[in-house]
């Protein structure tokens, strides 16, 4: 018998995505970080109340994406993810930092006590609207 998966079972899980507002240092940033944190926690609470199995925090509104976001994005995602972790301590919680900021996502997950990351371009390189995204499995592992 195989051990249960990340979410404690072998069958499909429902994972909600907390799309945080545009972060400091990005072109569309307009809100103070405290407000972005509050909105993310409210969204996480709604997902938790709806019965999802887990959450992933993502910087969806940091348009246009850059291949290597600044350190202020990593810092903000750490604070936001830690706040969401406090809001939903029992849920599996992960992070993705767009675009392919997988090393930064690992750092955020470690600092905020998260359970997983979503890595873009883990095995295969591809061309995205941001440019070439190289495979990163070796470096991440």
Backbone torsions as a table, in degrees:
resi	resn	phi	psi	omega
1	UNK	NA	136.5	178.9
2	UNK	-79.4	148.0	175.3
3	UNK	-69.9	155.0	179.3
4	UNK	-62.6	154.1	-179.5
5	UNK	-73.4	-171.0	-177.0
6	UNK	-53.8	-34.7	-176.8
7	UNK	-97.0	16.6	174.2
8	UNK	82.9	11.2	177.1
9	UNK	-158.3	167.5	-177.5
10	UNK	-91.0	-17.7	-178.2
11	UNK	-84.0	174.4	-176.5
12	UNK	-60.2	149.6	177.0
13	UNK	-121.9	152.3	176.5
14	UNK	-100.6	120.3	-179.1
15	UNK	-117.4	120.6	176.7
16	UNK	-86.8	152.1	179.6
17	UNK	-112.9	120.6	174.7
18	UNK	-89.0	107.3	179.9
19	UNK	-90.5	99.3	-177.3
20	UNK	-70.7	153.7	177.9
21	UNK	-64.0	166.8	179.6
22	UNK	-56.3	127.6	-171.9
23	UNK	-87.7	158.6	175.6
24	UNK	-53.7	139.1	-179.2
25	UNK	91.0	-2.7	177.7
26	UNK	-109.4	155.6	-172.6
27	UNK	-57.0	-33.8	-175.9
28	UNK	-96.1	8.0	-179.0
29	UNK	-62.8	127.0	179.3
30	UNK	-142.9	-13.3	-176.1
31	UNK	-104.6	148.7	172.4
32	UNK	-67.1	150.4	-177.2
33	UNK	-57.0	-36.0	179.6
34	UNK	-60.1	-37.8	178.9
35	UNK	-71.0	-38.3	177.2
36	UNK	-62.6	-41.5	178.3
37	UNK	-62.8	-46.7	179.8
38	UNK	-59.2	-44.6	179.7
39	UNK	-63.2	-41.9	179.8
40	UNK	-63.3	-41.2	179.8
41	UNK	-68.3	-37.0	176.8
42	UNK	-64.3	-42.4	178.8
43	UNK	-64.3	-42.9	178.7
44	UNK	-61.9	-41.5	178.7
45	UNK	-61.5	-41.1	178.5
46	UNK	-63.6	-43.4	176.9
47	UNK	-62.1	-44.2	-180.0
48	UNK	-59.8	-45.2	179.4
49	UNK	-63.8	-27.4	178.9
50	UNK	-80.8	-9.2	174.4
51	UNK	90.8	23.4	178.4
52	UNK	-65.8	160.4	179.6
53	UNK	-85.8	-23.5	-178.6
54	UNK	-166.8	174.0	179.8
55	UNK	-136.0	153.1	170.0
56	UNK	-130.5	133.2	179.7
57	UNK	-95.7	129.7	-174.8
58	UNK	-140.5	142.0	179.9
59	UNK	-89.5	57.1	-174.6
60	UNK	-58.1	-30.7	-172.2
61	UNK	-94.9	12.5	178.4
62	UNK	-85.4	51.2	-177.5
63	UNK	-83.9	147.3	-11.5
64	UNK	-73.1	145.2	-178.0
65	UNK	-69.0	148.1	173.0
66	UNK	-120.7	150.4	-176.0
67	UNK	-65.8	-29.7	-179.9
68	UNK	-131.3	88.7	-178.9
69	UNK	-64.5	156.4	-177.7
70	UNK	-69.3	166.3	-179.1
71	UNK	-63.3	-24.2	178.3
72	UNK	-66.0	-29.9	176.4
73	UNK	-68.4	-45.0	178.1
74	UNK	-61.4	-44.2	179.8
75	UNK	-62.9	-45.1	-179.7
76	UNK	-64.4	-43.2	179.7
77	UNK	-64.3	-31.1	177.3
78	UNK	-66.1	-47.5	-179.1
79	UNK	-64.9	-43.5	-179.7
80	UNK	-64.1	-46.7	-178.6
81	UNK	-63.5	-38.4	177.2
82	UNK	-64.5	-37.9	178.3
83	UNK	-67.7	-41.0	177.5
84	UNK	-65.2	-38.2	176.9
85	UNK	-59.4	-42.0	178.5
86	UNK	-66.8	-35.0	179.6
87	UNK	-70.4	-35.7	-175.6
88	UNK	-129.3	66.7	-173.8
89	UNK	-66.7	-21.4	-176.2
90	UNK	-92.4	-13.0	-177.5
91	UNK	-86.2	149.1	168.4
92	UNK	-66.3	134.3	-174.0
93	UNK	-135.5	132.3	179.1
94	UNK	-132.0	-178.1	-178.6
95	UNK	-146.4	147.5	167.5
96	UNK	-134.1	132.9	173.4
97	UNK	-113.0	117.2	-179.1
98	UNK	-81.7	145.4	-1.3
99	UNK	-106.6	113.9	177.1
100	UNK	58.4	32.5	176.4
101	UNK	-86.6	62.8	-172.1
102	UNK	-71.5	-38.3	176.6
103	UNK	-63.4	-41.4	177.7
104	UNK	-63.8	-39.2	178.8
105	UNK	-62.9	-39.7	176.6
106	UNK	-60.8	-43.3	-180.0
107	UNK	-63.2	-43.8	178.3
108	UNK	-61.4	-47.4	-178.9
109	UNK	-59.6	-42.1	179.7
110	UNK	-65.2	-48.2	-176.0
111	UNK	-69.0	-33.7	-175.3
112	UNK	-95.9	0.0	178.9
113	UNK	72.4	37.6	-179.0
114	UNK	-87.3	169.2	-174.4
115	UNK	-100.1	-23.3	-176.2
116	UNK	-162.0	167.4	169.9
117	UNK	-125.2	161.9	168.8
118	UNK	-108.2	115.1	-176.3
119	UNK	-99.5	124.2	176.5
120	UNK	-86.5	135.0	178.2
121	UNK	68.8	33.6	-175.8
122	UNK	-60.5	-49.9	-175.7
123	UNK	-105.8	-39.7	-174.3
124	UNK	-114.9	139.3	171.9
125	UNK	-77.3	155.2	177.3
126	UNK	-157.5	165.3	175.7
127	UNK	-100.4	123.5	179.4
128	UNK	-116.6	177.6	178.5
129	UNK	-63.5	-20.2	178.3
130	UNK	-86.1	-11.6	-177.3
131	UNK	124.8	-155.1	-178.0
132	UNK	-81.2	127.5	176.1
133	UNK	-108.4	115.3	-177.5
134	UNK	-88.2	149.7	175.6
135	UNK	-60.1	148.1	-172.8
136	UNK	-134.3	9.3	-173.7
137	UNK	-54.8	-47.5	-178.1
138	UNK	-58.4	-47.4	-179.6
139	UNK	-66.7	-41.0	-178.2
140	UNK	-69.1	-40.4	-178.9
141	UNK	-70.4	NA	NA
